[in-house]
Amino acid sequence: MRFLPLVLKHLRRSWIRSASTILALALCIFLFCTLQSFLAAISRNLKTANASRLVTRHAVSLVFNLPLSYHDRIAAIPGVRRVAMANWFGGARKPGDFSDFFPNFAIEAEPYLDMYPEIGLTPEERRAFITEPRGCVVGPDTATRMGWKVGDTFQLESFIPPYRAARPFEFVIQAIYHPDEARFPGADKTLMFFHHKYLYETTGRRIGVGTYVTEVDNPDNAGTVSKAIDALFANSDAETHTETEQAFRASFVAMAGNLALLLNTIGLAVTFTILLVTANTMSMAVRERRNEMGVLKTLGFTSGRVMGLVLTEAAVLGLFGGALGVLLSLGLIRALPHAPLIGPFVRGLAGFGLPLSLGAGGFALAIGIALAAGLVPAVLAYRARITDLLRQV
């Protein structure tokens, strides 16, 4: 620590180069923390899926709905405990304006709530929701963002043509659900649910069912039940595709390709580039101070101490770069949910944020990159003889 002022003095001497190196390291850590936060949120969302729940959709695409008559036929399959209808509504407060969008679903209330205990409701709240045709349940994050409370009314209009009515749908908030964080870590707090019957009747019975959610008696039999459901509707006008809830969620991520590979490749490329830039910076700094290092060795500084000074300088650059990168990433992550275009997607990622472990990892990565970049110049300074260092170039 007593040589830290000397190190800082060296950094201030070429402050433009030092600042550029710190910014380069900050960019690396900023991208690392931000991209990995996305992957962590997606992974957390997939892990919250229940192995006992299956999702059945149209075999061609989610764009096409399934007949209502499939409900009882699926329920009659051995191993099925209960079945619930669920339609993605895609409603917004203003048609075409998704700046304050939140996920909203039309569900068959009683069996759906039985299958999803993470939608934490008291018996009174559940009863109030079920008995009110226009009633809805809203997640706490959405309620806070919109300034809603129980008893408030609001309107939504879907961007999906079959779900459009003569006038916007009006909803009454009957409950704000609160997931049990201990039992269901990472549960989505942005969702909104209303009655499938309300959607069905308001649209003049022109719709079917977007997805059937099925709960099986034994998760080990999920594959068997999935095959039985699809076999039941094989060669029909509306064939089905049934998969586990986790696989269903993962299919949306797969639409963007191998997202993990893409983000990790970007991170590695940037890290390698910054490593080269930092190594070049450290090499230049050591070459410029060859005479100074020769004087230090002449005054009694050991080769190990001179090497330590070079590595300390690299570590200080990494420390400042890592801190700045983590702060920039934290600021962006907090701002993204309110961004105009990407905001709705980000708000749909339950628990999206910068985990403490990831921030610490980014900070450590910055110092590691800086030390790795400074290792070769430090070794050269260690091995150099005084006569070579004092020789004018």
C-alpha positions as CSV (number, residue, x, y, z in Angstrom):
1,M,0.0,0.0,0.0
2,R,2.9,2.4,0.7
3,F,3.8,2.3,-3.0
4,L,0.3,3.0,-4.2
5,P,0.9,6.8,-4.6
6,L,3.8,6.0,-6.9
7,V,1.6,3.8,-9.0
8,L,-1.2,6.4,-9.2
9,K,1.4,9.0,-10.2
10,H,2.5,6.8,-13.1
11,L,-1.1,6.5,-14.2
12,R,-1.7,10.2,-14.0
13,R,1.3,10.9,-16.1
14,S,-0.4,9.4,-19.2
15,W,-3.9,10.0,-18.0
16,I,-5.4,9.9,-21.5
17,R,-4.0,6.4,-22.1
18,S,-5.0,5.3,-18.6
19,A,-8.5,6.6,-19.0
20,S,-8.9,4.9,-22.4
21,T,-7.8,1.6,-20.8
22,I,-10.2,2.0,-18.0
23,L,-13.0,2.7,-20.4
24,A,-12.1,-0.3,-22.5
25,L,-12.2,-2.5,-19.4
26,A,-15.5,-0.9,-18.4
27,L,-17.0,-1.7,-21.8
28,C,-16.0,-5.3,-21.4
29,I,-17.4,-5.7,-18.0
30,F,-20.5,-3.7,-18.9
31,L,-21.3,-6.2,-21.8
32,F,-20.4,-9.2,-19.7
33,C,-22.7,-8.3,-16.8
34,T,-25.6,-7.1,-19.0
35,L,-25.6,-10.1,-21.3
36,Q,-25.1,-12.6,-18.5
37,S,-28.0,-11.0,-16.6
38,F,-30.3,-11.7,-19.5
39,L,-29.2,-15.3,-19.6
40,A,-29.6,-15.7,-15.8
41,A,-33.1,-14.3,-16.0
42,I,-34.1,-16.6,-18.8
43,S,-32.6,-19.6,-17.0
44,R,-34.4,-18.6,-13.8
45,N,-37.7,-18.3,-15.8
46,L,-37.2,-21.8,-17.2
47,K,-36.5,-23.3,-13.8
48,T,-39.7,-22.0,-12.3
49,A,-41.6,-24.3,-14.7
50,N,-43.4,-27.2,-12.9
51,A,-42.6,-30.7,-14.2
52,S,-46.2,-31.7,-13.5
53,R,-47.6,-29.2,-16.0
54,L,-48.0,-29.8,-19.8
55,V,-48.9,-27.3,-22.4
56,T,-50.9,-28.4,-25.5
57,R,-51.1,-26.1,-28.5
58,H,-51.9,-26.3,-32.2
59,A,-49.3,-28.5,-34.0
60,V,-48.8,-25.9,-36.7
61,S,-48.5,-22.7,-34.7
62,L,-49.7,-20.8,-31.7
63,V,-51.5,-18.5,-34.1
64,F,-54.2,-21.2,-34.6
65,N,-56.6,-22.0,-31.8
66,L,-57.9,-25.4,-30.7
67,P,-61.5,-26.4,-30.4
68,L,-63.2,-26.1,-27.0
69,S,-64.4,-29.7,-27.3
70,Y,-60.8,-30.9,-26.7
71,H,-61.1,-30.0,-23.0
72,D,-63.2,-33.0,-21.9
73,R,-61.3,-35.4,-24.1
74,I,-58.0,-34.4,-22.6
75,A,-59.4,-34.6,-19.1
76,A,-60.5,-38.2,-19.8
77,I,-56.9,-39.4,-20.6
78,P,-55.4,-41.6,-17.8
79,G,-52.9,-39.8,-15.7
80,V,-54.4,-36.3,-16.2
81,R,-55.4,-34.6,-12.9
82,R,-57.0,-31.4,-14.3
83,V,-57.1,-29.3,-17.5
84,A,-57.5,-25.6,-17.9
85,M,-57.9,-23.3,-20.9
86,A,-55.6,-20.4,-21.4
87,N,-55.4,-17.8,-24.2
88,W,-52.7,-15.1,-24.7
89,F,-54.8,-12.0,-24.9
90,G,-52.2,-9.5,-26.0
91,G,-54.1,-6.5,-24.7
92,A,-52.9,-2.9,-24.3
93,R,-54.4,0.1,-22.8
94,K,-54.1,2.0,-26.1
95,P,-54.3,0.1,-29.4
96,G,-50.8,-0.3,-30.9
97,D,-49.1,1.4,-27.9
98,F,-47.0,-1.1,-26.0
99,S,-45.1,1.3,-23.9
100,D,-46.8,0.2,-20.8
101,F,-47.6,-3.4,-21.9
102,F,-47.8,-6.3,-19.5
103,P,-48.6,-10.0,-20.1
104,N,-52.3,-10.8,-19.9
105,F,-54.1,-14.1,-20.2
106,A,-57.7,-15.3,-20.4
107,I,-57.9,-18.4,-18.2
108,E,-60.3,-21.0,-17.0
109,A,-60.1,-19.7,-13.4
110,E,-60.6,-22.5,-11.0
111,P,-58.5,-25.3,-12.5
112,Y,-55.8,-22.9,-13.6
113,L,-55.4,-21.4,-10.1
114,D,-55.3,-24.9,-8.7
115,M,-52.4,-25.7,-11.0
116,Y,-50.5,-22.5,-10.3
117,P,-50.1,-22.1,-6.5
118,E,-47.5,-19.4,-7.2
119,I,-50.4,-17.1,-8.0
120,G,-50.8,-16.4,-4.3
121,L,-54.4,-15.5,-3.4
122,T,-56.3,-15.7,-0.2
123,P,-59.6,-17.7,-0.2
124,E,-61.5,-14.4,-0.1
125,E,-59.5,-12.9,-3.1
126,R,-60.0,-16.1,-5.1
127,R,-63.7,-16.1,-4.4
128,A,-64.0,-12.5,-5.4
129,F,-62.2,-13.1,-8.6
130,I,-64.2,-16.2,-9.6
131,T,-67.6,-14.6,-8.9
132,E,-67.0,-11.4,-10.9
133,P,-67.3,-11.9,-14.7
134,R,-65.2,-8.9,-15.4
135,G,-62.8,-9.5,-12.6
136,C,-59.1,-9.9,-13.0
137,V,-56.0,-10.7,-11.0
138,V,-52.9,-8.5,-11.4
139,G,-49.3,-9.1,-10.4
140,P,-47.7,-6.8,-7.8
141,D,-45.1,-5.3,-10.1
142,T,-47.7,-4.3,-12.7
143,A,-50.0,-2.9,-10.1
144,T,-47.2,-0.8,-8.6
145,R,-46.1,0.4,-12.0
146,M,-49.7,1.3,-13.1
147,G,-50.7,2.7,-9.7
148,W,-53.6,0.3,-9.4
149,K,-55.3,-1.1,-6.3
150,V,-58.1,-3.6,-5.7
151,G,-61.4,-2.2,-7.0
152,D,-59.9,-0.1,-9.8
153,T,-61.2,-0.5,-13.3
154,F,-59.3,-0.3,-16.6
155,Q,-59.7,-1.2,-20.2
156,L,-57.6,-3.2,-22.6
157,E,-57.9,-3.8,-26.3
158,S,-56.1,-6.8,-28.0
159,F,-54.0,-6.5,-31.1
160,I,-55.1,-10.0,-32.1
161,P,-58.0,-9.6,-34.6
162,P,-60.3,-12.4,-33.3
163,Y,-60.1,-11.0,-29.8
164,R,-61.4,-7.6,-30.8
165,A,-64.8,-6.6,-29.7
166,A,-67.1,-3.6,-30.5
167,R,-65.5,-1.8,-27.6
168,P,-62.5,-2.4,-25.4
169,F,-62.7,-5.0,-22.6
170,E,-63.3,-3.5,-19.2
171,F,-61.8,-5.2,-16.1
172,V,-62.2,-4.8,-12.4
173,I,-59.2,-5.6,-10.2
174,Q,-60.4,-8.2,-7.7
175,A,-57.0,-9.2,-6.3
176,I,-53.3,-8.5,-6.5
177,Y,-51.5,-11.8,-6.2
178,H,-48.3,-12.2,-4.1
179,P,-46.1,-15.2,-4.8
180,D,-44.5,-17.0,-1.9
181,E,-40.8,-16.1,-2.5
182,A,-39.6,-19.0,-0.4
183,R,-41.5,-21.7,-2.3
184,F,-41.5,-20.1,-5.7
185,P,-38.3,-18.0,-6.2
186,G,-38.3,-16.1,-9.5
187,A,-42.1,-16.3,-9.9
188,D,-43.4,-13.7,-12.4
189,K,-45.0,-10.7,-10.7
190,T,-46.1,-8.9,-13.9
191,L,-48.9,-11.1,-15.1
192,M,-52.6,-10.3,-15.4
193,F,-55.4,-12.9,-15.6
194,F,-59.1,-12.7,-16.4
195,H,-61.9,-15.1,-17.2
196,H,-61.8,-17.1,-20.5
197,K,-65.6,-17.1,-20.5
198,Y,-65.6,-13.2,-20.5
199,L,-63.3,-13.3,-23.6
200,Y,-65.4,-16.0,-25.2
201,E,-68.8,-14.3,-24.7
202,T,-67.6,-10.8,-25.5
203,T,-66.1,-11.8,-28.9
204,G,-69.3,-13.5,-29.9
205,R,-67.9,-17.0,-29.5
206,R,-65.6,-16.6,-32.5
207,I,-62.6,-18.0,-30.7
208,G,-61.2,-21.3,-29.5
209,V,-58.5,-22.2,-27.0
210,G,-54.9,-21.0,-27.5
211,T,-53.4,-23.5,-25.1
212,Y,-54.6,-26.3,-22.8
213,V,-52.6,-26.5,-19.6
214,T,-52.7,-30.0,-18.2
215,E,-51.6,-31.2,-14.8
216,V,-50.5,-34.9,-14.6
217,D,-50.7,-37.1,-11.5
218,N,-47.0,-38.1,-11.8
219,P,-44.3,-36.0,-13.4
220,D,-42.6,-39.2,-14.5
221,N,-45.5,-40.0,-16.7
222,A,-45.4,-36.6,-18.5
223,G,-44.0,-38.0,-21.6
224,T,-46.6,-40.8,-21.8
225,V,-49.4,-38.4,-21.3
226,S,-48.0,-36.0,-23.8
227,K,-47.9,-38.7,-26.5
228,A,-51.4,-39.8,-25.5
229,I,-52.9,-36.3,-26.0
230,D,-51.2,-35.8,-29.4
231,A,-52.3,-39.3,-30.5
232,L,-55.9,-38.6,-29.6
233,F,-56.0,-35.7,-32.1
234,A,-53.8,-37.2,-34.8
235,N,-55.2,-36.8,-38.3
236,S,-57.8,-34.3,-37.1
237,D,-58.4,-30.8,-38.5
238,A,-56.5,-29.4,-35.5
239,E,-53.7,-31.7,-34.5
240,T,-51.9,-30.9,-31.3
241,H,-48.4,-30.6,-30.0
242,T,-47.9,-31.2,-26.3
243,E,-44.8,-30.6,-24.3
244,T,-43.7,-29.8,-20.8
245,E,-44.1,-26.3,-19.5
246,Q,-40.3,-25.8,-19.4
247,A,-40.0,-27.0,-23.1
248,F,-42.9,-24.7,-24.0
249,R,-41.1,-21.7,-22.5
250,A,-37.8,-22.7,-24.0
251,S,-39.3,-22.7,-27.5
252,F,-39.8,-19.0,-27.2
253,V,-36.1,-18.5,-26.4
254,A,-35.2,-20.8,-29.3
255,M,-37.0,-18.4,-31.7
256,A,-34.0,-16.1,-31.3
257,G,-31.6,-19.0,-32.1
258,N,-29.0,-20.3,-29.7
259,L,-29.2,-17.2,-27.5
260,A,-26.7,-18.4,-25.0
261,L,-24.1,-19.3,-27.6
262,L,-24.6,-15.9,-29.3
263,L,-24.3,-13.8,-26.1
264,N,-21.3,-15.9,-24.8
265,T,-19.5,-15.6,-28.2
266,I,-20.0,-11.8,-28.1
267,G,-18.7,-11.7,-24.5
268,L,-15.6,-13.8,-25.3
269,A,-14.8,-11.7,-28.4
270,V,-15.0,-8.5,-26.5
271,T,-12.9,-9.9,-23.6
272,F,-10.2,-11.1,-25.9
273,T,-10.0,-7.8,-27.7
274,I,-9.8,-5.8,-24.5
275,L,-7.1,-8.2,-23.2
276,L,-5.0,-7.3,-26.2
277,V,-5.6,-3.6,-25.9
278,T,-4.7,-3.6,-22.2
279,A,-1.6,-5.7,-22.8
280,N,-0.5,-3.3,-25.4
281,T,-1.1,-0.4,-23.0
282,M,0.9,-2.0,-20.2
283,S,3.8,-2.8,-22.6
284,M,3.9,0.8,-23.7
285,A,3.9,2.1,-20.1
286,V,6.8,-0.2,-19.1
287,R,8.8,0.7,-22.2
288,E,8.4,4.4,-21.4
289,R,9.7,3.9,-17.9
290,R,12.7,1.7,-18.5
291,N,15.1,4.3,-17.1
292,E,12.9,4.8,-14.0
293,M,12.9,1.1,-13.3
294,G,16.7,1.0,-13.7
295,V,17.0,3.8,-11.1
296,L,14.6,1.9,-8.7
297,K,16.8,-1.2,-9.0
298,T,19.9,0.9,-8.5
299,L,18.4,2.3,-5.3
300,G,17.9,-1.1,-3.9
301,F,14.4,-2.1,-5.2
302,T,14.4,-5.9,-5.9
303,S,13.3,-7.3,-9.2
304,G,10.3,-8.8,-7.5
305,R,9.3,-5.4,-6.1
306,V,9.6,-3.8,-9.5
307,M,7.5,-6.6,-11.0
308,G,5.0,-6.0,-8.2
309,L,4.7,-2.3,-9.0
310,V,3.9,-3.1,-12.7
311,L,1.2,-5.7,-11.6
312,T,-0.2,-3.3,-9.1
313,E,-0.6,-0.7,-11.8
314,A,-2.4,-3.2,-13.9
315,A,-4.6,-4.2,-11.0
316,V,-5.6,-0.6,-10.3
317,L,-6.6,-0.1,-13.9
318,G,-8.7,-3.3,-13.6
319,L,-10.2,-2.1,-10.3
320,F,-11.4,1.2,-11.8
321,G,-12.5,-0.4,-15.0
322,G,-14.4,-3.2,-13.3
323,A,-16.2,-0.7,-10.9
324,L,-17.2,1.5,-13.7
325,G,-18.4,-1.4,-15.9
326,V,-20.5,-2.8,-13.1
327,L,-22.1,0.6,-12.3
328,L,-22.9,1.1,-16.0
329,S,-24.5,-2.3,-16.3
330,L,-26.5,-1.8,-13.1
331,G,-27.8,1.5,-14.4
332,L,-28.8,0.1,-17.8
333,I,-30.5,-3.0,-16.2
334,R,-32.6,-0.7,-14.0
335,A,-33.5,1.5,-17.0
336,L,-34.4,-1.3,-19.5
337,P,-37.8,-2.2,-18.0
338,H,-38.9,1.4,-18.7
339,A,-37.4,1.5,-22.3
340,P,-40.0,2.1,-25.1
341,L,-39.4,-1.0,-27.2
342,I,-37.6,-3.6,-25.2
343,G,-39.2,-2.7,-21.9
344,P,-42.2,-5.1,-22.2
345,F,-39.9,-8.0,-23.0
346,V,-37.6,-7.2,-20.1
347,R,-40.5,-6.8,-17.6
348,G,-41.6,-10.3,-18.7
349,L,-38.4,-11.8,-17.4
350,A,-39.1,-12.6,-13.8
351,G,-36.4,-11.4,-11.4
352,F,-34.4,-9.6,-14.1
353,G,-31.6,-7.7,-12.4
354,L,-27.9,-7.8,-11.7
355,P,-27.2,-10.6,-9.2
356,L,-24.6,-9.8,-6.6
357,S,-22.5,-12.8,-7.6
358,L,-22.6,-11.7,-11.2
359,G,-21.5,-8.2,-10.3
360,A,-18.7,-9.5,-8.2
361,G,-17.7,-11.9,-11.0
362,G,-17.5,-9.0,-13.4
363,F,-15.4,-7.0,-11.0
364,A,-13.0,-9.9,-10.6
365,L,-12.9,-10.5,-14.3
366,A,-11.8,-6.9,-14.9
367,I,-8.9,-7.3,-12.4
368,G,-8.0,-10.7,-13.9
369,I,-7.9,-9.3,-17.4
370,A,-5.7,-6.4,-16.3
371,L,-3.3,-8.7,-14.4
372,A,-3.1,-11.1,-17.3
373,A,-2.4,-8.2,-19.6
374,G,0.3,-6.9,-17.3
375,L,2.0,-10.2,-16.6
376,V,4.3,-10.2,-19.6
377,P,5.5,-6.6,-19.2
378,A,6.0,-7.3,-15.5
379,V,8.1,-10.4,-16.2
380,L,10.2,-8.5,-18.7
381,A,10.7,-5.8,-16.0
382,Y,11.7,-8.5,-13.5
383,R,14.3,-10.1,-15.8
384,A,15.8,-6.9,-17.2
385,R,19.3,-5.9,-16.0
386,I,20.1,-2.5,-14.6
387,T,22.5,-1.8,-17.5
388,D,19.9,-2.6,-20.1
389,L,17.2,-0.4,-18.3
390,L,19.6,2.6,-18.0
391,R,20.7,2.4,-21.6
392,Q,19.2,5.3,-23.6
393,V,17.1,4.1,-26.5
